[in-house]
Amino acid sequence: MKYVLILVTVILMQSCNSQVEKINGVSFVASRDSITQKHVLPVKNIHANYASLMPFALLKAIDSSTIYYNPNRQWFGETEAGLKQYAKHLRAQDIKIMVKPQIWVWNGEFTGTIKMTNEADWQELENTYSKFILEFARVSQDLNAELFCIGTELELFVKHRPEYWKQLIIEIKKVYNGKLTYAANWDEFKRTPFWSDLDYIGIDAYFPLTEEKTPSVEASVKAWESHKTMIKSHSETFGKPILFTEYGYRSIDYAAKKPWEVSRVEKAINMEAQANLTKALFEAFWNESWFAGGFVWKWFHEYETSGGLDDNRFTPQNKPAETVLKTYYHAHR
């Protein structure tokens, strides 16, 4: 009887652990250089179990039709060799991989507004995007990457060319057999037409919450309620878990008013706001069974010189928000 009780206890503990284990991810920024274990240990130290690796291609303007990707001119961390080198060191610390190729529009214009004006340009855009995305789908297969993201915040491209995206997913599955997601913008995911064909509903979770300068944890959790209801409903409709392909806040005043803003240049620094909002997001989502986890935006390989108390950008590194991240990732590993 004693051994039966011990066995039951072990099974129950394993069941509980499997219920709360999440994708505790960092968006690992590519650099010009290779990395070593020194650069990966800070990721391990916050109990992250996933890293998103993000090669970028260039589009010269919102209405340009050709996506440019030149491995000879890319930063090392964005090339095939770089991704493999980064992945090798991350895996040495038992960190899993999502490959998340993205487009950068010249001058930082929003990718969600990419739209062509004629059929020939649409076809050129599709051809060059397919070349770019399928190259990294093959790389992801070579890496045995657990996750592959087929696109990031491309609402008008998706809206106007839905059949292309359906076919692209078919082509990706021919060369990559891991899990698939798409990173929809926070106000886009409700209209994305191909969730049934993917494994996760991916959301870049920059939802506006409050116009307070320094929102409390409690107020921020409450502000999530209406968004959370809608997100959960979408998960139930498609029978797919929700994955925050990006999440995070700047360490700046009014960080939850328009969390997607990157262009605000004032020097206001607010560590409390970033920490409170990060904690509220964990409190709102990380215990939900329909929620898979997420990737904090963003994490730089040179830990010692990244972030810090005089930095108002997104990274949590060397800030109070890093302690929040470490606490919750430890609880849900």
ZADO-1210 file (C-alpha; in nm, 4 decimals, padded with zeros to 6 digits):
<atoms>
<atom x="00.0000" y="00.0000" z="00.0000" code="MET" pos="1"/>
<atom x="00.2892" y="00.2352" z="00.0842" code="LYS" pos="2"/>
<atom x="00.4375" y="00.1881" z="-00.2627" code="TYR" pos="3"/>
<atom x="00.0983" y="00.2489" z="-00.4276" code="VAL" pos="4"/>
<atom x="00.0648" y="00.5811" z="-00.2425" code="LEU" pos="5"/>
<atom x="00.4153" y="00.6833" z="-00.3440" code="ILE" pos="6"/>
<atom x="00.3406" y="00.5950" z="-00.7076" code="LEU" pos="7"/>
<atom x="00.0128" y="00.7899" z="-00.7035" code="VAL" pos="8"/>
<atom x="00.1915" y="01.0913" z="-00.5523" code="THR" pos="9"/>
<atom x="00.4620" y="01.0819" z="-00.8226" code="VAL" pos="10"/>
<atom x="00.2023" y="01.0571" z="-01.0998" code="ILE" pos="11"/>
<atom x="00.0040" y="01.3483" z="-00.9568" code="LEU" pos="12"/>
<atom x="00.3195" y="01.5617" z="-00.9306" code="MET" pos="13"/>
<atom x="00.4133" y="01.4820" z="-01.2895" code="GLN" pos="14"/>
<atom x="00.0604" y="01.5654" z="-01.4032" code="SER" pos="15"/>
<atom x="00.0667" y="01.9004" z="-01.2241" code="CYS" pos="16"/>
<atom x="00.4043" y="01.9853" z="-01.3723" code="ASN" pos="17"/>
<atom x="00.2867" y="01.9001" z="-01.7242" code="SER" pos="18"/>
<atom x="-00.0147" y="02.1267" z="-01.6804" code="GLN" pos="19"/>
<atom x="00.1864" y="02.4368" z="-01.5897" code="VAL" pos="20"/>
<atom x="00.4933" y="02.3922" z="-01.8105" code="GLU" pos="21"/>
<atom x="00.5038" y="02.6738" z="-02.0649" code="LYS" pos="22"/>
<atom x="00.7111" y="02.8054" z="-02.3504" code="ILE" pos="23"/>
<atom x="00.9270" y="03.0466" z="-02.1528" code="ASN" pos="24"/>
<atom x="01.0958" y="03.2222" z="-02.4399" code="GLY" pos="25"/>
<atom x="01.3303" y="03.5070" z="-02.5247" code="VAL" pos="26"/>
<atom x="01.3524" y="03.6859" z="-02.8594" code="SER" pos="27"/>
<atom x="01.7268" y="03.6378" z="-02.9085" code="PHE" pos="28"/>
<atom x="01.8552" y="03.9250" z="-03.1208" code="VAL" pos="29"/>
<atom x="02.0996" y="03.8382" z="-03.3985" code="ALA" pos="30"/>
<atom x="02.4348" y="04.0187" z="-03.4004" code="SER" pos="31"/>
<atom x="02.7327" y="04.0597" z="-03.6260" code="ARG" pos="32"/>
<atom x="02.9230" y="03.8054" z="-03.4201" code="ASP" pos="33"/>
<atom x="02.9151" y="03.4421" z="-03.3231" code="SER" pos="34"/>
<atom x="02.8177" y="03.3532" z="-02.9676" code="ILE" pos="35"/>
<atom x="02.9635" y="03.1359" z="-02.6915" code="THR" pos="36"/>
<atom x="02.8247" y="02.9724" z="-02.3799" code="GLN" pos="37"/>
<atom x="02.8970" y="03.3002" z="-02.2004" code="LYS" pos="38"/>
<atom x="02.6197" y="03.4617" z="-02.4067" code="HIS" pos="39"/>
<atom x="02.3720" y="03.1807" z="-02.3448" code="VAL" pos="40"/>
<atom x="02.4136" y="03.1352" z="-01.9696" code="LEU" pos="41"/>
<atom x="02.2108" y="03.4507" z="-01.8826" code="PRO" pos="42"/>
<atom x="01.9230" y="03.3023" z="-02.0843" code="VAL" pos="43"/>
<atom x="01.9504" y="02.9811" z="-01.8869" code="LYS" pos="44"/>
<atom x="01.9772" y="03.1760" z="-01.5616" code="ASN" pos="45"/>
<atom x="01.6282" y="03.3241" z="-01.6056" code="ILE" pos="46"/>
<atom x="01.4924" y="02.9696" z="-01.6642" code="HIS" pos="47"/>
<atom x="01.4031" y="03.0312" z="-02.0282" code="ALA" pos="48"/>
<atom x="01.3456" y="02.7087" z="-02.2211" code="ASN" pos="49"/>
<atom x="01.2991" y="02.8575" z="-02.5705" code="TYR" pos="50"/>
<atom x="01.4740" y="03.1173" z="-02.7857" code="ALA" pos="51"/>
<atom x="01.3386" y="03.2791" z="-03.0994" code="SER" pos="52"/>
<atom x="01.6047" y="03.3254" z="-03.3689" code="LEU" pos="53"/>
<atom x="01.5125" y="03.6014" z="-03.6145" code="MET" pos="54"/>
<atom x="01.6697" y="03.6432" z="-03.9590" code="PRO" pos="55"/>
<atom x="01.5548" y="03.9600" z="-04.1390" code="PHE" pos="56"/>
<atom x="01.4988" y="04.0411" z="-04.5058" code="ALA" pos="57"/>
<atom x="01.4583" y="04.3924" z="-04.6480" code="LEU" pos="58"/>
<atom x="01.1698" y="04.5553" z="-04.8338" code="LEU" pos="59"/>
<atom x="01.2608" y="04.8999" z="-04.9641" code="LYS" pos="60"/>
<atom x="00.9108" y="05.0466" z="-04.9267" code="ALA" pos="61"/>
<atom x="00.5576" y="04.9456" z="-04.8315" code="ILE" pos="62"/>
<atom x="00.4630" y="04.9099" z="-05.1994" code="ASP" pos="63"/>
<atom x="00.7925" y="04.7533" z="-05.3148" code="SER" pos="64"/>
<atom x="00.7524" y="04.4069" z="-05.4607" code="SER" pos="65"/>
<atom x="01.0960" y="04.2516" z="-05.4065" code="THR" pos="66"/>
<atom x="01.2168" y="04.1165" z="-05.0753" code="ILE" pos="67"/>
<atom x="01.5948" y="04.1255" z="-05.0495" code="TYR" pos="68"/>
<atom x="01.7952" y="03.8752" z="-04.8544" code="TYR" pos="69"/>
<atom x="02.1707" y="03.8503" z="-04.9130" code="ASN" pos="70"/>
<atom x="02.3526" y="03.6111" z="-04.6777" code="PRO" pos="71"/>
<atom x="02.6853" y="03.7646" z="-04.7748" code="ASN" pos="72"/>
<atom x="02.5757" y="04.1026" z="-04.6375" code="ARG" pos="73"/>
<atom x="02.3558" y="03.9934" z="-04.3459" code="GLN" pos="74"/>
<atom x="02.4722" y="03.9977" z="-03.9869" code="TRP" pos="75"/>
<atom x="02.6208" y="03.6602" z="-03.8958" code="PHE" pos="76"/>
<atom x="02.3367" y="03.5761" z="-03.6575" code="GLY" pos="77"/>
<atom x="02.0837" y="03.6061" z="-03.9413" code="GLU" pos="78"/>
<atom x="02.2586" y="03.3685" z="-04.1825" code="THR" pos="79"/>
<atom x="02.2145" y="02.9933" z="-04.2065" code="GLU" pos="80"/>
<atom x="02.5593" y="02.9416" z="-04.0540" code="ALA" pos="81"/>
<atom x="02.4784" y="03.1901" z="-03.7793" code="GLY" pos="82"/>
<atom x="02.1452" y="03.0320" z="-03.6925" code="LEU" pos="83"/>
<atom x="02.3110" y="02.6929" z="-03.6667" code="LYS" pos="84"/>
<atom x="02.5916" y="02.8300" z="-03.4507" code="GLN" pos="85"/>
<atom x="02.3476" y="03.0083" z="-03.2196" code="TYR" pos="86"/>
<atom x="02.1230" y="02.7033" z="-03.1990" code="ALA" pos="87"/>
<atom x="02.4175" y="02.4777" z="-03.1112" code="LYS" pos="88"/>
<atom x="02.5057" y="02.6870" z="-02.8067" code="HIS" pos="89"/>
<atom x="02.1444" y="02.7342" z="-02.7009" code="LEU" pos="90"/>
<atom x="02.0773" y="02.3611" z="-02.7218" code="ARG" pos="91"/>
<atom x="02.3838" y="02.2937" z="-02.5086" code="ALA" pos="92"/>
<atom x="02.1829" y="02.4592" z="-02.2288" code="GLN" pos="93"/>
<atom x="01.8631" y="02.2630" z="-02.3144" code="ASP" pos="94"/>
<atom x="01.7009" y="02.5673" z="-02.4761" code="ILE" pos="95"/>
<atom x="01.4652" y="02.4896" z="-02.7650" code="LYS" pos="96"/>
<atom x="01.4390" y="02.6904" z="-03.0843" code="ILE" pos="97"/>
<atom x="01.1774" y="02.8850" z="-03.2762" code="MET" pos="98"/>
<atom x="01.2941" y="03.0265" z="-03.6098" code="VAL" pos="99"/>
<atom x="01.1054" y="03.3480" z="-03.6886" code="LYS" pos="100"/>
<atom x="01.2062" y="03.5085" z="-04.0223" code="PRO" pos="101"/>
<atom x="01.0876" y="03.8684" z="-04.0514" code="GLN" pos="102"/>
<atom x="01.0708" y="04.1582" z="-04.2961" code="ILE" pos="103"/>
<atom x="01.2229" y="04.4965" z="-04.2233" code="TRP" pos="104"/>
<atom x="01.0748" y="04.7823" z="-04.4257" code="VAL" pos="105"/>
<atom x="01.3169" y="05.0651" z="-04.4930" code="TRP" pos="106"/>
<atom x="01.2764" y="05.3515" z="-04.2422" code="ASN" pos="107"/>
<atom x="01.0915" y="05.1191" z="-04.0057" code="GLY" pos="108"/>
<atom x="00.7485" y="05.1410" z="-04.1672" code="GLU" pos="109"/>
<atom x="00.4890" y="04.8984" z="-04.0334" code="PHE" pos="110"/>
<atom x="00.4875" y="04.5634" z="-04.2139" code="THR" pos="111"/>
<atom x="00.1129" y="04.5239" z="-04.1631" code="GLY" pos="112"/>
<atom x="00.0537" y="04.7841" z="-04.4334" code="THR" pos="113"/>
<atom x="00.2563" y="04.6123" z="-04.7077" code="ILE" pos="114"/>
<atom x="00.0304" y="04.6157" z="-05.0133" code="LYS" pos="115"/>
<atom x="00.0868" y="04.5968" z="-05.3878" code="MET" pos="116"/>
<atom x="-00.1047" y="04.7933" z="-05.6506" code="THR" pos="117"/>
<atom x="-00.1121" y="04.5384" z="-05.9345" code="ASN" pos="118"/>
<atom x="-00.1050" y="04.1641" z="-05.9954" code="GLU" pos="119"/>
<atom x="00.2486" y="04.1528" z="-06.1325" code="ALA" pos="120"/>
<atom x="00.3855" y="04.3132" z="-05.8165" code="ASP" pos="121"/>
<atom x="00.1842" y="04.0815" z="-05.5944" code="TRP" pos="122"/>
<atom x="00.3327" y="03.7809" z="-05.7744" code="GLN" pos="123"/>
<atom x="00.6853" y="03.9199" z="-05.7417" code="GLU" pos="124"/>
<atom x="00.6299" y="03.9770" z="-05.3699" code="LEU" pos="125"/>
<atom x="00.4988" y="03.6239" z="-05.3296" code="GLU" pos="126"/>
<atom x="00.7886" y="03.4713" z="-05.5228" code="ASN" pos="127"/>
<atom x="01.0555" y="03.6501" z="-05.3245" code="THR" pos="128"/>
<atom x="00.8813" y="03.5946" z="-04.9909" code="TYR" pos="129"/>
<atom x="00.8467" y="03.2228" z="-05.0660" code="SER" pos="130"/>
<atom x="01.2151" y="03.1992" z="-05.1510" code="LYS" pos="131"/>
<atom x="01.3075" y="03.3685" z="-04.8230" code="PHE" pos="132"/>
<atom x="01.0666" y="03.1782" z="-04.5988" code="ILE" pos="133"/>
<atom x="01.1236" y="02.8338" z="-04.7528" code="LEU" pos="134"/>
<atom x="01.5010" y="02.8747" z="-04.7194" code="GLU" pos="135"/>
<atom x="01.4604" y="02.9147" z="-04.3456" code="PHE" pos="136"/>
<atom x="01.1982" y="02.6408" z="-04.3242" code="ALA" pos="137"/>
<atom x="01.4682" y="02.4086" z="-04.4618" code="ARG" pos="138"/>
<atom x="01.7227" y="02.5481" z="-04.2179" code="VAL" pos="139"/>
<atom x="01.4724" y="02.4893" z="-03.9359" code="SER" pos="140"/>
<atom x="01.4369" y="02.1288" z="-04.0432" code="GLN" pos="141"/>
<atom x="01.8154" y="02.0882" z="-04.0452" code="ASP" pos="142"/>
<atom x="01.8264" y="02.2382" z="-03.6952" code="LEU" pos="143"/>
<atom x="01.5393" y="02.0200" z="-03.5736" code="ASN" pos="144"/>
<atom x="01.3853" y="02.3476" z="-03.4555" code="ALA" pos="145"/>
<atom x="01.0767" y="02.2799" z="-03.2492" code="GLU" pos="146"/>
<atom x="00.8864" y="02.5787" z="-03.3915" code="LEU" pos="147"/>
<atom x="00.8773" y="02.7767" z="-03.7146" code="PHE" pos="148"/>
<atom x="00.6968" y="03.1078" z="-03.7589" code="CYS" pos="149"/>
<atom x="00.5750" y="03.1586" z="-04.1172" code="ILE" pos="150"/>
<atom x="00.5435" y="03.5387" z="-04.0989" code="GLY" pos="151"/>
<atom x="00.5220" y="03.8387" z="-03.8683" code="THR" pos="152"/>
<atom x="00.2584" y="04.1153" z="-03.8716" code="GLU" pos="153"/>
<atom x="00.1684" y="04.1018" z="-04.2421" code="LEU" pos="154"/>
<atom x="-00.2037" y="04.1751" z="-04.2240" code="GLU" pos="155"/>
<atom x="-00.2684" y="04.3336" z="-04.5654" code="LEU" pos="156"/>
<atom x="-00.0450" y="04.0796" z="-04.7395" code="PHE" pos="157"/>
<atom x="-00.2501" y="03.8042" z="-04.5776" code="VAL" pos="158"/>
<atom x="-00.5837" y="03.9780" z="-04.6332" code="LYS" pos="159"/>
<atom x="-00.5346" y="04.0354" z="-05.0065" code="HIS" pos="160"/>
<atom x="-00.3605" y="03.7058" z="-05.0884" code="ARG" pos="161"/>
<atom x="-00.5192" y="03.4362" z="-04.8669" code="PRO" pos="162"/>
<atom x="-00.4833" y="03.1579" z="-05.1233" code="GLU" pos="163"/>
<atom x="-00.1124" y="03.2257" z="-05.1528" code="TYR" pos="164"/>
<atom x="-00.0721" y="03.1816" z="-04.7772" code="TRP" pos="165"/>
<atom x="-00.2702" y="02.8578" z="-04.7767" code="LYS" pos="166"/>
<atom x="-00.0427" y="02.7208" z="-05.0493" code="GLN" pos="167"/>
<atom x="00.2686" y="02.8535" z="-04.8769" code="LEU" pos="168"/>
<atom x="00.1799" y="02.6564" z="-04.5617" code="ILE" pos="169"/>
<atom x="00.1484" y="02.3421" z="-04.7753" code="ILE" pos="170"/>
<atom x="00.4927" y="02.4080" z="-04.9263" code="GLU" pos="171"/>
<atom x="00.6468" y="02.4719" z="-04.5844" code="ILE" pos="172"/>
<atom x="00.5125" y="02.1412" z="-04.4563" code="LYS" pos="173"/>
<atom x="00.6902" y="01.9619" z="-04.7399" code="LYS" pos="174"/>
<atom x="01.0306" y="02.0701" z="-04.6073" code="VAL" pos="175"/>
<atom x="00.9685" y="02.1209" z="-04.2333" code="TYR" pos="176"/>
<atom x="00.7901" y="01.8796" z="-04.0018" code="ASN" pos="177"/>
<atom x="00.7916" y="02.0697" z="-03.6719" code="GLY" pos="178"/>
<atom x="00.5219" y="02.2915" z="-03.5230" code="LYS" pos="179"/>
<atom x="00.4027" y="02.6017" z="-03.7088" code="LEU" pos="180"/>
<atom x="00.2710" y="02.9405" z="-03.6044" code="THR" pos="181"/>
<atom x="00.2244" y="03.2908" z="-03.7455" code="TYR" pos="182"/>
<atom x="00.2912" y="03.6096" z="-03.5486" code="ALA" pos="183"/>
<atom x="-00.0225" y="03.8195" z="-03.5914" code="ALA" pos="184"/>
<atom x="-00.0299" y="04.1717" z="-03.4586" code="ASN" pos="185"/>
<atom x="-00.2449" y="04.2198" z="-03.1476" code="TRP" pos="186"/>
<atom x="-00.5285" y="04.3749" z="-03.3531" code="ASP" pos="187"/>
<atom x="-00.4873" y="04.1373" z="-03.6500" code="GLU" pos="188"/>
<atom x="-00.5227" y="03.7846" z="-03.5112" code="PHE" pos="189"/>
<atom x="-00.9053" y="03.7867" z="-03.5138" code="LYS" pos="190"/>
<atom x="-00.8996" y="03.8140" z="-03.8942" code="ARG" pos="191"/>
<atom x="-00.6139" y="03.5770" z="-03.9787" code="THR" pos="192"/>
<atom x="-00.7696" y="03.3113" z="-04.2060" code="PRO" pos="193"/>
<atom x="-00.5393" y="03.0104" z="-04.1684" code="PHE" pos="194"/>
<atom x="-00.5219" y="02.9240" z="-03.7964" code="TRP" pos="195"/>
<atom x="-00.6743" y="02.5823" z="-03.8690" code="SER" pos="196"/>
<atom x="-00.3651" y="02.4968" z="-04.0734" code="ASP" pos="197"/>
<atom x="-00.1163" y="02.5836" z="-03.7964" code="LEU" pos="198"/>
<atom x="-00.0344" y="02.4442" z="-03.4528" code="ASP" pos="199"/>
<atom x="-00.0465" y="02.7655" z="-03.2484" code="TYR" pos="200"/>
<atom x="-00.2377" y="03.0915" z="-03.2733" code="ILE" pos="201"/>
<atom x="00.0521" y="03.3348" z="-03.2550" code="GLY" pos="202"/>
<atom x="00.0001" y="03.6888" z="-03.1269" code="ILE" pos="203"/>
<atom x="00.2426" y="03.9751" z="-03.0861" code="ASP" pos="204"/>
<atom x="00.0757" y="04.0826" z="-02.7642" code="ALA" pos="205"/>
<atom x="00.1085" y="04.4621" z="-02.7575" code="TYR" pos="206"/>
<atom x="-00.2497" y="04.5172" z="-02.6435" code="PHE" pos="207"/>
<atom x="-00.3269" y="04.8653" z="-02.5063" code="PRO" pos="208"/>
<atom x="-00.4230" y="04.8327" z="-02.1398" code="LEU" pos="209"/>
<atom x="-00.4245" y="05.1646" z="-01.9575" code="THR" pos="210"/>
<atom x="-00.3267" y="05.5297" z="-01.9919" code="GLU" pos="211"/>
<atom x="-00.1803" y="05.5431" z="-01.6413" code="GLU" pos="212"/>
<atom x="00.1778" y="05.6603" z="-01.6060" code="LYS" pos="213"/>
<atom x="00.2673" y="05.3770" z="-01.3672" code="THR" pos="214"/>
<atom x="-00.0110" y="05.1173" z="-01.3660" code="PRO" pos="215"/>
<atom x="-00.0338" y="04.8823" z="-01.0704" code="SER" pos="216"/>
<atom x="-00.0223" y="04.5053" z="-01.1097" code="VAL" pos="217"/>
<atom x="-00.3837" y="04.4751" z="-00.9943" code="GLU" pos="218"/>
<atom x="-00.5147" y="04.7393" z="-01.2337" code="ALA" pos="219"/>
<atom x="-00.3193" y="04.5878" z="-01.5209" code="SER" pos="220"/>
<atom x="-00.4555" y="04.2372" z="-01.4565" code="VAL" pos="221"/>
<atom x="-00.8071" y="04.3818" z="-01.4591" code="LYS" pos="222"/>
<atom x="-00.7345" y="04.5722" z="-01.7804" code="ALA" pos="223"/>
<atom x="-00.6462" y="04.2411" z="-01.9465" code="TRP" pos="224"/>
<atom x="-00.9932" y="04.0929" z="-01.8818" code="GLU" pos="225"/>
<atom x="-01.1719" y="04.1969" z="-02.2022" code="SER" pos="226"/>
<atom x="-00.8731" y="04.1100" z="-02.4211" code="HIS" pos="227"/>
<atom x="-00.8300" y="03.7799" z="-02.2415" code="LYS" pos="228"/>
<atom x="-01.1928" y="03.6789" z="-02.2967" code="THR" pos="229"/>
<atom x="-01.1566" y="03.7414" z="-02.6697" code="MET" pos="230"/>
<atom x="-00.8235" y="03.5578" z="-02.6899" code="ILE" pos="231"/>
<atom x="-00.9587" y="03.2552" z="-02.5054" code="LYS" pos="232"/>
<atom x="-01.2655" y="03.2476" z="-02.7296" code="SER" pos="233"/>
<atom x="-01.0418" y="03.2397" z="-03.0361" code="HIS" pos="234"/>
<atom x="-00.8469" y="02.9496" z="-02.8908" code="SER" pos="235"/>
<atom x="-01.1697" y="02.7587" z="-02.8303" code="GLU" pos="236"/>
<atom x="-01.3061" y="02.8347" z="-03.1782" code="THR" pos="237"/>
<atom x="-01.0043" y="02.6850" z="-03.3545" code="PHE" pos="238"/>
<atom x="-00.9034" y="02.4315" z="-03.0910" code="GLY" pos="239"/>
<atom x="-00.5506" y="02.5741" z="-03.0884" code="LYS" pos="240"/>
<atom x="-00.3358" y="02.7015" z="-02.7994" code="PRO" pos="241"/>
<atom x="-00.2404" y="03.0687" z="-02.7856" code="ILE" pos="242"/>
<atom x="00.1275" y="03.1593" z="-02.8139" code="LEU" pos="243"/>
<atom x="00.2537" y="03.5123" z="-02.7542" code="PHE" pos="244"/>
<atom x="00.5137" y="03.5185" z="-03.0325" code="THR" pos="245"/>
<atom x="00.6217" y="03.8517" z="-02.8832" code="GLU" pos="246"/>
<atom x="00.5321" y="04.0220" z="-02.5576" code="TYR" pos="247"/>
<atom x="00.6880" y="04.2925" z="-02.3445" code="GLY" pos="248"/>
<atom x="00.6898" y="04.6559" z="-02.2397" code="TYR" pos="249"/>
<atom x="00.9322" y="04.9430" z="-02.2470" code="ARG" pos="250"/>
<atom x="01.0676" y="05.0722" z="-01.9166" code="SER" pos="251"/>
<atom x="00.9085" y="05.4101" z="-01.9769" code="ILE" pos="252"/>
<atom x="00.6173" y="05.6231" z="-01.8533" code="ASP" pos="253"/>
<atom x="00.2766" y="05.5230" z="-01.9984" code="TYR" pos="254"/>
<atom x="00.4219" y="05.1942" z="-02.1205" code="ALA" pos="255"/>
<atom x="00.0793" y="05.0290" z="-02.1545" code="ALA" pos="256"/>
<atom x="-00.0933" y="05.3083" z="-02.3435" code="LYS" pos="257"/>
<atom x="00.0495" y="05.2082" z="-02.6820" code="LYS" pos="258"/>
<atom x="00.2854" y="04.9208" z="-02.6012" code="PRO" pos="259"/>
<atom x="00.3881" y="04.8760" z="-02.9640" code="TRP" pos="260"/>
<atom x="00.5515" y="05.2178" z="-02.9890" code="GLU" pos="261"/>
<atom x="00.9247" y="05.2097" z="-03.0543" code="VAL" pos="262"/>
<atom x="00.9729" y="05.5669" z="-03.1729" code="SER" pos="263"/>
<atom x="00.9133" y="05.7572" z="-02.8482" code="ARG" pos="264"/>
<atom x="01.2452" y="05.9225" z="-02.7729" code="VAL" pos="265"/>
<atom x="01.1875" y="06.1091" z="-02.4478" code="GLU" pos="266"/>
<atom x="01.4210" y="06.0161" z="-02.1672" code="LYS" pos="267"/>
<atom x="01.1509" y="05.9225" z="-01.9183" code="ALA" pos="268"/>
<atom x="01.2494" y="05.5964" z="-01.7469" code="ILE" pos="269"/>
<atom x="01.0013" y="05.3920" z="-01.5472" code="ASN" pos="270"/>
<atom x="01.1257" y="05.0564" z="-01.4216" code="MET" pos="271"/>
<atom x="00.8211" y="05.0073" z="-01.1991" code="GLU" pos="272"/>
<atom x="00.5808" y="05.0336" z="-01.4903" code="ALA" pos="273"/>
<atom x="00.7693" y="04.7709" z="-01.6914" code="GLN" pos="274"/>
<atom x="00.7961" y="04.5336" z="-01.3950" code="ALA" pos="275"/>
<atom x="00.4291" y="04.5734" z="-01.2956" code="ASN" pos="276"/>
<atom x="00.3038" y="04.5189" z="-01.6490" code="LEU" pos="277"/>
<atom x="00.5245" y="04.2146" z="-01.6965" code="THR" pos="278"/>
<atom x="00.4008" y="04.0627" z="-01.3723" code="LYS" pos="279"/>
<atom x="00.0380" y="04.1352" z="-01.4650" code="ALA" pos="280"/>
<atom x="00.0775" y="03.9584" z="-01.7983" code="LEU" pos="281"/>
<atom x="00.2102" y="03.6489" z="-01.6227" code="PHE" pos="282"/>
<atom x="-00.0672" y="03.6621" z="-01.3636" code="GLU" pos="283"/>
<atom x="-00.3300" y="03.6915" z="-01.6362" code="ALA" pos="284"/>
<atom x="-00.2084" y="03.4150" z="-01.8695" code="PHE" pos="285"/>
<atom x="00.0604" y="03.1765" z="-01.7487" code="TRP" pos="286"/>
<atom x="-00.1740" y="02.9561" z="-01.5432" code="ASN" pos="287"/>
<atom x="-00.4270" y="02.9092" z="-01.8239" code="GLU" pos="288"/>
<atom x="-00.4370" y="02.5650" z="-01.9848" code="SER" pos="289"/>
<atom x="-00.5172" y="02.7100" z="-02.3295" code="TRP" pos="290"/>
<atom x="-00.2145" y="02.9398" z="-02.3172" code="PHE" pos="291"/>
<atom x="00.1159" y="02.7953" z="-02.4429" code="ALA" pos="292"/>
<atom x="00.3569" y="03.0695" z="-02.3295" code="GLY" pos="293"/>
<atom x="00.5533" y="03.3371" z="-02.5085" code="GLY" pos="294"/>
<atom x="00.8741" y="03.5115" z="-02.6119" code="PHE" pos="295"/>
<atom x="00.9781" y="03.8304" z="-02.4337" code="VAL" pos="296"/>
<atom x="01.0893" y="04.1143" z="-02.6607" code="TRP" pos="297"/>
<atom x="01.3882" y="04.1338" z="-02.6658" code="LYS" pos="298"/>
<atom x="01.7144" y="03.9770" z="-02.5456" code="TRP" pos="299"/>
<atom x="02.0674" y="04.0769" z="-02.6532" code="PHE" pos="300"/>
<atom x="02.3651" y="03.8426" z="-02.6484" code="HIS" pos="301"/>
<atom x="02.5995" y="04.0898" z="-02.4737" code="GLU" pos="302"/>
<atom x="02.4248" y="04.0665" z="-02.1389" code="TYR" pos="303"/>
<atom x="02.6537" y="04.2903" z="-01.9330" code="GLU" pos="304"/>
<atom x="02.6060" y="04.5936" z="-02.1574" code="THR" pos="305"/>
<atom x="02.2358" y="04.5439" z="-02.2385" code="SER" pos="306"/>
<atom x="01.9444" y="04.7210" z="-02.0765" code="GLY" pos="307"/>
<atom x="02.0183" y="04.8592" z="-01.7324" code="GLY" pos="308"/>
<atom x="01.8601" y="05.1233" z="-01.5151" code="LEU" pos="309"/>
<atom x="01.9241" y="05.4094" z="-01.7593" code="ASP" pos="310"/>
<atom x="01.7571" y="05.2308" z="-02.0524" code="ASP" pos="311"/>
<atom x="01.3921" y="05.2885" z="-02.1484" code="ASN" pos="312"/>
<atom x="01.3705" y="05.0327" z="-02.4286" code="ARG" pos="313"/>
<atom x="01.2005" y="04.6924" z="-02.4338" code="PHE" pos="314"/>
<atom x="01.4680" y="04.4570" z="-02.3065" code="THR" pos="315"/>
<atom x="01.4206" y="04.3412" z="-01.9449" code="PRO" pos="316"/>
<atom x="01.7940" y="04.2759" z="-01.9075" code="GLN" pos="317"/>
<atom x="01.9528" y="04.4183" z="-01.5920" code="ASN" pos="318"/>
<atom x="01.6205" y="04.5712" z="-01.4856" code="LYS" pos="319"/>
<atom x="01.3596" y="04.4821" z="-01.2208" code="PRO" pos="320"/>
<atom x="01.1508" y="04.3220" z="-01.4983" code="ALA" pos="321"/>
<atom x="01.4228" y="04.0594" z="-01.5388" code="GLU" pos="322"/>
<atom x="01.3635" y="03.9467" z="-01.1806" code="THR" pos="323"/>
<atom x="00.9905" y="03.9176" z="-01.2564" code="VAL" pos="324"/>
<atom x="01.0693" y="03.7158" z="-01.5671" code="LEU" pos="325"/>
<atom x="01.3039" y="03.4850" z="-01.3783" code="LYS" pos="326"/>
<atom x="01.0507" y="03.4269" z="-01.0987" code="THR" pos="327"/>
<atom x="00.7645" y="03.3289" z="-01.3280" code="TYR" pos="328"/>
<atom x="00.9756" y="03.1295" z="-01.5717" code="TYR" pos="329"/>
<atom x="01.1104" y="02.9315" z="-01.2757" code="HIS" pos="330"/>
<atom x="00.7561" y="02.8611" z="-01.1567" code="ALA" pos="331"/>
<atom x="00.6424" y="02.7346" z="-01.5001" code="HIS" pos="332"/>
<atom x="00.9453" y="02.5498" z="-01.6346" code="ARG" pos="333"/>
</atoms>
